[in-house]
Amino acid sequence: MIKQNHEEIEMNCWEFKKCGKEKGGACSIKDGICPAYVKEAGEACWLIAGTLCDGVPAKNFIQKRNHCMQCDFFKSFDQAHRAKMRFKFQCAS
């Protein structure tokens, strides 16, 4: 959930970032479909390897984590939501 105008709304990373890498998106043919979309992890893209955030794949987890920590989408979630997403995707693995 993202807080917008004091309301919480559900939003996926590809909607927030407007990257076009979701299935049928403007960039999906050229760049491929984002792994976060494939894994239905639009609220937890920071947990998914191979995402092309800002068009650049992270070379390793440290690089990805550092990039995510600067991301407005990642920062829009509180710690409780991030913990819930970690649990959800650890259990799904």
KOLKOL-829646 format. One record per residue (C-alpha): residue number from 1; residue in one letter; x, y, z. Coordinates in pm, 1 decimal. Layout:
<pts>
miza: NUM kefi: A c1: X c2: Y c3: Z
...
</pts>
This chain:
<pts>
miza: 1 kefi: M c1: 0.0 c2: 0.0 c3: 0.0
miza: 2 kefi: I c1: 123.2 c2: 343.2 c3: -91.6
miza: 3 kefi: K c1: 8.2 c2: 651.5 c3: 91.5
miza: 4 kefi: Q c1: -123.3 c2: 913.3 c3: -146.0
miza: 5 kefi: N c1: -309.3 c2: 1217.7 c3: -14.8
miza: 6 kefi: H c1: -331.1 c2: 1044.9 c3: 326.6
miza: 7 kefi: E c1: -500.5 c2: 741.5 c3: 167.4
miza: 8 kefi: E c1: -349.3 c2: 399.2 c3: 125.4
miza: 9 kefi: I c1: -378.5 c2: 261.1 c3: -225.6
miza: 10 kefi: E c1: -253.5 c2: -63.2 c3: -376.0
miza: 11 kefi: M c1: -4.0 c2: -4.5 c3: -652.3
miza: 12 kefi: N c1: 255.1 c2: -213.4 c3: -830.7
miza: 13 kefi: C c1: 605.2 c2: -91.5 c3: -904.9
miza: 14 kefi: W c1: 542.7 c2: -83.2 c3: -1282.0
miza: 15 kefi: E c1: 240.1 c2: 141.1 c3: -1225.8
miza: 16 kefi: F c1: 433.3 c2: 371.2 c3: -992.3
miza: 17 kefi: K c1: 746.3 c2: 388.9 c3: -1208.9
miza: 18 kefi: K c1: 554.7 c2: 380.7 c3: -1541.2
miza: 19 kefi: C c1: 832.2 c2: 164.1 c3: -1686.6
miza: 20 kefi: G c1: 613.5 c2: -19.8 c3: -1937.3
miza: 21 kefi: K c1: 773.8 c2: -356.5 c3: -1857.0
miza: 22 kefi: E c1: 452.5 c2: -528.0 c3: -1747.8
miza: 23 kefi: K c1: 285.7 c2: -775.5 c3: -1985.5
miza: 24 kefi: G c1: 155.1 c2: -572.5 c3: -2278.6
miza: 25 kefi: G c1: 344.3 c2: -263.1 c3: -2160.8
miza: 26 kefi: A c1: 507.1 c2: -18.3 c3: -2399.8
miza: 27 kefi: C c1: 860.2 c2: -147.3 c3: -2332.0
miza: 28 kefi: S c1: 783.8 c2: -515.4 c3: -2276.3
miza: 29 kefi: I c1: 865.3 c2: -624.3 c3: -2632.3
miza: 30 kefi: K c1: 1193.8 c2: -432.6 c3: -2649.6
miza: 31 kefi: D c1: 1312.9 c2: -490.7 c3: -2289.4
miza: 32 kefi: G c1: 1116.1 c2: -800.2 c3: -2190.8
miza: 33 kefi: I c1: 865.5 c2: -845.8 c3: -1912.0
miza: 34 kefi: C c1: 996.9 c2: -754.9 c3: -1569.3
miza: 35 kefi: P c1: 1057.2 c2: -1046.7 c3: -1329.9
miza: 36 kefi: A c1: 856.8 c2: -861.3 c3: -1061.7
miza: 37 kefi: Y c1: 553.2 c2: -876.7 c3: -1292.2
miza: 38 kefi: V c1: 609.5 c2: -1243.4 c3: -1373.5
miza: 39 kefi: K c1: 632.3 c2: -1331.6 c3: -1002.9
miza: 40 kefi: E c1: 333.3 c2: -1111.2 c3: -914.0
miza: 41 kefi: A c1: 561.0 c2: -911.5 c3: -687.3
miza: 42 kefi: G c1: 466.6 c2: -557.5 c3: -781.3
miza: 43 kefi: E c1: 467.8 c2: -452.7 c3: -416.2
miza: 44 kefi: A c1: 795.7 c2: -631.3 c3: -343.9
miza: 45 kefi: C c1: 1017.8 c2: -571.1 c3: -645.8
miza: 46 kefi: W c1: 1317.3 c2: -513.0 c3: -418.5
miza: 47 kefi: L c1: 1307.0 c2: -883.5 c3: -330.9
miza: 48 kefi: I c1: 1315.5 c2: -1004.3 c3: -690.9
miza: 49 kefi: A c1: 1639.6 c2: -1069.2 c3: -876.4
miza: 50 kefi: G c1: 1674.6 c2: -945.3 c3: -1231.5
miza: 51 kefi: T c1: 1447.8 c2: -641.8 c3: -1219.4
miza: 52 kefi: L c1: 1549.7 c2: -367.9 c3: -1461.7
miza: 53 kefi: C c1: 1497.9 c2: -67.3 c3: -1239.6
miza: 54 kefi: D c1: 1560.8 c2: 248.9 c3: -1437.1
miza: 55 kefi: G c1: 1664.6 c2: 20.9 c3: -1724.9
miza: 56 kefi: V c1: 1977.3 c2: -107.3 c3: -1550.5
miza: 57 kefi: P c1: 2004.7 c2: -460.6 c3: -1410.8
miza: 58 kefi: A c1: 2183.7 c2: -487.1 c3: -1079.0
miza: 59 kefi: K c1: 2505.9 c2: -686.8 c3: -1095.6
miza: 60 kefi: N c1: 2460.6 c2: -825.8 c3: -743.7
miza: 61 kefi: F c1: 2239.2 c2: -803.1 c3: -437.1
miza: 62 kefi: I c1: 2440.5 c2: -522.2 c3: -273.2
miza: 63 kefi: Q c1: 2408.5 c2: -306.9 c3: -585.0
miza: 64 kefi: K c1: 2035.4 c2: -382.5 c3: -606.3
miza: 65 kefi: R c1: 1979.3 c2: -307.5 c3: -238.1
miza: 66 kefi: N c1: 2163.1 c2: 23.8 c3: -263.3
miza: 67 kefi: H c1: 1958.8 c2: 120.2 c3: -568.7
miza: 68 kefi: C c1: 1631.3 c2: 21.6 c3: -398.5
miza: 69 kefi: M c1: 1712.9 c2: 218.8 c3: -84.8
miza: 70 kefi: Q c1: 1714.0 c2: 533.7 c3: -301.4
miza: 71 kefi: C c1: 1391.1 c2: 445.0 c3: -484.9
miza: 72 kefi: D c1: 1076.8 c2: 648.6 c3: -410.6
miza: 73 kefi: F c1: 860.7 c2: 338.2 c3: -456.7
miza: 74 kefi: F c1: 1059.4 c2: 140.4 c3: -197.7
miza: 75 kefi: K c1: 1062.4 c2: 437.1 c3: 41.5
miza: 76 kefi: S c1: 683.6 c2: 472.1 c3: 14.0
miza: 77 kefi: F c1: 638.5 c2: 151.5 c3: 218.7
miza: 78 kefi: D c1: 680.3 c2: 139.6 c3: 593.9
miza: 79 kefi: Q c1: 889.6 c2: -126.6 c3: 768.8
miza: 80 kefi: A c1: 583.9 c2: -332.4 c3: 861.1
miza: 81 kefi: H c1: 477.4 c2: -363.1 c3: 497.0
miza: 82 kefi: R c1: 830.0 c2: -450.8 c3: 384.3
miza: 83 kefi: A c1: 848.1 c2: -721.8 c3: 654.3
miza: 84 kefi: K c1: 511.2 c2: -859.9 c3: 541.7
miza: 85 kefi: M c1: 634.8 c2: -878.1 c3: 181.6
miza: 86 kefi: R c1: 960.1 c2: -1049.5 c3: 286.5
miza: 87 kefi: F c1: 758.1 c2: -1312.4 c3: 473.7
miza: 88 kefi: K c1: 517.1 c2: -1360.0 c3: 182.9
miza: 89 kefi: F c1: 790.0 c2: -1415.9 c3: -72.2
miza: 90 kefi: Q c1: 1011.5 c2: -1628.6 c3: 153.8
miza: 91 kefi: C c1: 719.5 c2: -1863.1 c3: 212.0
miza: 92 kefi: A c1: 643.1 c2: -1876.3 c3: -160.0
miza: 93 kefi: S c1: 999.4 c2: -1981.8 c3: -250.2
</pts>
